[in-house]
Amino acid sequence: MTDLHQAILTVLDGHRGRENRIGRVELLYWTNIKLGHVIGNTLSITGCGDREMRAAIQELRDQGHLICSSSGAGGYWLADSMNEAQEMYDDYHGRAMSCLVTAKKIMESAQREFGGQLELR
């Protein structure tokens, strides 16, 4: 686990449950403080950026950490119930199924357009 991963988890440990969510900008700020990249109120040039933080959050999710988010409600939090974990699972499962439908349509269109069969890799 990297220092960035640990810093994110440390900040999120104080934000368990949807009602205790933390906004993306605030999470980025406090993560950078934990990493020592904020001097006064100024982020140093070596600080973690938004894209890097979001990639690290995805890596943590891939490791099984129950980091929830909601575009509607905004923010991030650690799941504190089976219900929140279920909502997170349902969201990911829905997106995966949507991607599979799109992949199928691409395969069908390519077969009509070019003949033959796409390789499953």
Residue, then its C-alpha position, 0 to 999 in steps of 0.5 A: m500500500t502506498d503512502l497515498h493509499q494510506a492517507i486516503l484511508t486515514v481521512l476516510d476513516g473519519h467518514r463512515g456512512r453516507e451521512n458522514r461523507i466528505g466532498r472530493v475537494e475536501l478529501l483531496y485537501w486533507t489527503n495532501i495534508k496527511l502526505g505533508h504536501v500542504i504548507g499553510n493553506t498552499l498545496s505544494i507542487t509535489g502534491c497529489g492532484d484530483r486525477e491521481m487521487r481518483a485513480a488511487i481510490q479505484e485501486l483501493r476499491d479493486q483491493g476490496h476497500l468499501i469506498c462509496s461515492s455518489s454523484g447525486a449526493g456528492g462525496y466519498w465515504l466508507a460503507d458502514s452497513m450491508n445496505e451501503a455495500q449493496e448500493m455500491y455493488d448495484d452501481y458497479h454491476g449496473r455499469a458493468m452490464s451496460c458496458l457488456v451491452t455496448a460490447k455486444k452491439i459493437m460485435e454485431s455491428a462489426q459482423r454486419e459491416f465487415g463479416g467474420q467474427l471478432e476475437l474474444r481476448 
